[in-house]
Amino acid sequence: HTKCNSSLSCIFFIILIFTLYSIYGITKEHLLYLQFRMKNSCLKNPIYLVENCSGAKYLGLPESTLEQAMINTQICDGFLVKRTQGVKESVTYLNMMTKMLRRKYQNLTLISGSKEAVQKKTISSNIFMSFKEFNCSSVKNKNLTVKEMFAKHLLQFFGLSVDRAAAIVDVFKTPSEFIDALEKCSSENEKVQLISSIKYGLHKKNIGPALSRSLLLFYSPS
């Protein structure tokens, strides 16, 4: 509970539970968009709990393929991946996390604020987005904003990770804003630099020139 109207607030942790069967059936586009939504929310500690990891062979999946996918998710996208062997182990982990979070927050006064205030952290380190606002922003069948549609399109480019897409749409909210910025550049090198210098991820790396040139082929005005 929080100071603001005794409403509930969201702390910065969320655990998404996947079984191997659900991973096998999920499309790459859906998974990438799910990761983008998590990155674009105020939940800074997303955890993927992958259940029944030893069952990959029964789905016709090489274990190396599953292993590489989980490594990419953890290293490239900054998601913690927890692997369990079944329901019992998953419940044990969830119980442990519940106790840890209770100890962490039980003596703190949480302040309910907007998503923008949480991202800026202008009021207090104990400010969190209200659960009502988070719930409304997470509705799957809501109309997507132009920014979200732009991000979905960027994710279709080979090598463009969730972190990179989120960084680009933070700078250029719409395709037209992006194209306008490219039109103002006086040379090809300036266009490449416009994109490649954008910082992404926890370590604030540059997007780089190779991916920038791929985007220019599509978005650069003729």
C-alpha positions as CSV (number, residue, x, y, z in Angstrom):
1,H,0.0,0.0,0.0
2,T,1.1,3.6,-0.6
3,K,0.6,7.1,0.8
4,C,-1.5,8.1,-2.2
5,N,-5.2,7.2,-1.5
6,S,-4.1,3.8,0.0
7,S,-3.7,2.5,-3.6
8,L,-1.4,-0.4,-4.6
9,S,1.9,0.3,-6.2
10,C,4.1,-1.9,-8.5
11,I,7.5,-2.7,-7.2
12,F,10.3,-3.2,-9.8
13,F,10.1,-6.9,-10.1
14,I,8.0,-9.1,-12.4
15,I,8.3,-12.9,-13.1
16,L,7.1,-14.3,-16.4
17,I,6.7,-18.0,-16.3
18,F,7.2,-20.1,-19.4
19,T,7.1,-23.8,-20.0
20,L,9.1,-25.3,-22.8
21,Y,5.8,-26.1,-24.6
22,S,4.7,-22.4,-24.5
23,I,8.2,-21.3,-25.7
24,Y,8.0,-23.8,-28.5
25,G,4.7,-22.3,-29.7
26,I,5.4,-18.6,-29.3
27,T,6.4,-16.6,-32.3
28,K,9.6,-14.6,-32.5
29,E,7.6,-11.4,-33.2
30,H,5.4,-11.9,-30.1
31,L,8.4,-12.7,-27.9
32,L,10.3,-9.6,-29.1
33,Y,7.3,-7.4,-28.5
34,L,6.8,-8.8,-25.0
35,Q,10.4,-8.0,-24.2
36,F,10.0,-4.5,-25.6
37,R,6.9,-3.9,-23.4
38,M,8.8,-5.0,-20.4
39,K,11.7,-2.7,-21.3
40,N,9.4,0.2,-21.9
41,S,7.6,-0.3,-18.5
42,C,8.9,0.8,-15.1
43,L,9.5,-2.8,-14.1
44,K,13.3,-2.8,-14.1
45,N,13.9,-6.4,-12.9
46,P,12.1,-8.7,-15.3
47,I,12.7,-12.4,-14.7
48,Y,12.0,-15.2,-17.1
49,L,11.3,-18.4,-15.2
50,V,11.6,-21.3,-17.7
51,E,10.1,-24.5,-16.4
52,N,11.0,-28.1,-17.3
53,C,14.3,-27.2,-19.1
54,S,15.2,-30.9,-19.3
55,G,12.3,-31.6,-21.6
56,A,13.7,-29.9,-24.7
57,K,14.5,-33.1,-26.5
58,Y,10.8,-34.2,-26.4
59,L,9.9,-31.2,-28.5
60,G,12.5,-31.9,-31.1
61,L,14.5,-28.9,-30.0
62,P,18.3,-29.3,-29.7
63,E,19.3,-28.3,-26.1
64,S,22.0,-26.1,-27.6
65,T,19.2,-24.0,-29.3
66,L,17.3,-23.5,-26.0
67,E,20.5,-22.7,-24.2
68,Q,21.6,-20.1,-26.7
69,A,18.2,-18.4,-26.6
70,M,18.3,-18.1,-22.8
71,I,21.9,-16.7,-22.9
72,N,20.9,-14.2,-25.5
73,T,17.9,-13.1,-23.4
74,Q,20.0,-12.7,-20.3
75,I,23.1,-11.1,-21.8
76,C,21.7,-9.1,-24.8
77,D,18.4,-8.0,-23.3
78,G,19.3,-7.8,-19.6
79,F,16.6,-10.2,-18.4
80,L,17.4,-12.6,-15.6
81,V,16.6,-16.2,-16.7
82,K,15.8,-18.7,-13.9
83,R,15.6,-22.3,-15.0
84,T,13.6,-24.9,-13.0
85,Q,13.0,-28.6,-13.5
86,G,9.3,-28.6,-12.8
87,V,6.3,-27.1,-10.8
88,K,7.7,-27.9,-7.4
89,E,11.0,-26.1,-8.0
90,S,9.1,-23.2,-9.5
91,V,6.9,-22.8,-6.5
92,T,9.9,-23.0,-4.2
93,Y,11.6,-20.2,-6.1
94,L,8.4,-18.0,-6.1
95,N,8.1,-18.5,-2.4
96,M,11.7,-17.5,-1.8
97,M,11.2,-14.4,-4.0
98,T,8.1,-13.4,-2.1
99,K,9.9,-13.6,1.2
100,M,12.8,-11.6,-0.1
101,L,10.6,-8.8,-1.5
102,R,8.6,-8.7,1.7
103,R,11.8,-8.2,3.7
104,K,13.1,-5.6,1.3
105,Y,9.9,-3.4,1.3
106,Q,8.1,-4.1,4.5
107,N,9.6,-1.1,6.4
108,L,9.4,1.4,3.5
109,T,6.7,3.9,2.7
110,L,6.0,3.6,-1.0
111,I,4.8,6.7,-2.9
112,S,2.4,6.1,-5.7
113,G,3.2,8.2,-8.8
114,S,2.8,8.3,-12.6
115,K,5.0,6.3,-15.0
116,E,6.7,9.5,-16.1
117,A,7.6,10.5,-12.5
118,V,8.9,7.0,-11.8
119,Q,11.2,7.1,-14.9
120,K,12.5,10.6,-13.9
121,K,12.8,9.7,-10.2
122,T,12.2,13.4,-9.3
123,I,10.3,12.9,-6.1
124,S,11.8,10.1,-4.1
125,S,13.7,6.8,-4.5
126,N,10.6,5.2,-3.0
127,I,8.2,6.3,-5.7
128,F,6.5,3.6,-7.7
129,M,3.9,3.4,-10.5
130,S,0.4,2.7,-9.3
131,F,-0.9,-0.8,-10.0
132,K,-3.9,0.7,-11.8
133,E,-1.8,2.6,-14.2
134,F,0.5,-0.4,-14.9
135,N,-2.5,-2.6,-15.4
136,C,-4.1,-0.2,-17.9
137,S,-0.8,0.2,-19.8
138,S,-0.4,-3.6,-20.1
139,V,-3.7,-4.4,-21.7
140,K,-2.9,-6.5,-24.7
141,N,-5.7,-5.5,-27.0
142,K,-5.4,-1.8,-26.5
143,N,-4.7,0.4,-29.6
144,L,-0.9,0.7,-30.1
145,T,0.6,4.2,-30.2
146,V,2.7,5.2,-33.2
147,K,5.8,4.9,-31.0
148,E,4.9,1.2,-30.2
149,M,4.2,0.5,-33.8
150,F,7.5,2.0,-34.8
151,A,9.3,-0.2,-32.2
152,K,7.5,-3.3,-33.6
153,H,8.7,-2.5,-37.1
154,L,12.3,-1.9,-35.9
155,L,12.4,-5.3,-34.3
156,Q,12.0,-6.9,-37.7
157,F,15.5,-5.8,-38.7
158,F,18.1,-8.5,-38.3
159,G,20.4,-7.9,-35.4
160,L,18.2,-5.1,-33.9
161,S,17.6,-6.2,-30.3
162,V,14.9,-5.0,-27.9
163,D,17.3,-2.7,-26.1
164,R,18.3,-1.1,-29.4
165,A,14.7,-0.6,-30.5
166,A,13.8,1.0,-27.2
167,A,16.7,3.4,-27.4
168,I,15.9,4.5,-30.9
169,V,12.2,5.2,-30.1
170,D,13.2,7.1,-27.0
171,V,15.1,9.5,-29.3
172,F,12.7,9.4,-32.3
173,K,9.2,8.8,-31.2
174,T,7.7,8.3,-34.7
175,P,9.0,7.3,-38.1
176,S,8.3,10.8,-39.5
177,E,10.4,12.3,-36.7
178,F,13.2,9.9,-37.6
179,I,13.0,10.7,-41.3
180,D,12.9,14.4,-40.7
181,A,16.1,14.1,-38.7
182,L,17.7,12.2,-41.5
183,E,16.7,14.8,-44.0
184,K,18.4,17.5,-42.0
185,C,21.8,15.7,-42.3
186,S,24.1,17.0,-44.9
187,S,26.0,13.8,-45.7
188,E,25.8,10.0,-45.6
189,N,28.3,9.9,-42.7
190,E,26.2,12.3,-40.7
191,K,23.2,10.1,-41.1
192,V,25.1,7.1,-40.0
193,Q,26.4,9.0,-37.0
194,L,22.9,10.1,-36.1
195,I,21.9,6.6,-35.5
196,S,25.1,4.8,-34.5
197,S,25.8,7.3,-31.6
198,I,22.5,6.4,-29.8
199,K,23.3,4.7,-26.5
200,Y,21.4,1.5,-25.5
201,G,21.4,-1.1,-22.7
202,L,22.7,-1.1,-19.2
203,H,26.3,-0.4,-20.4
204,K,25.3,2.4,-22.7
205,K,27.0,1.1,-25.8
206,N,26.6,2.7,-29.2
207,I,24.3,1.1,-31.7
208,G,27.1,1.2,-34.2
209,P,27.5,1.9,-37.9
210,A,26.6,-1.5,-39.4
211,L,23.0,-1.5,-38.1
212,S,22.7,2.2,-38.8
213,R,23.4,1.6,-42.5
214,S,20.7,-1.1,-42.6
215,L,18.1,1.3,-41.2
216,L,19.3,4.0,-43.7
217,L,18.5,1.7,-46.6
218,F,14.9,1.6,-45.5
219,Y,14.2,5.0,-44.0
220,S,16.6,7.4,-45.7
221,P,14.7,9.7,-48.1
222,S,15.6,9.1,-51.8
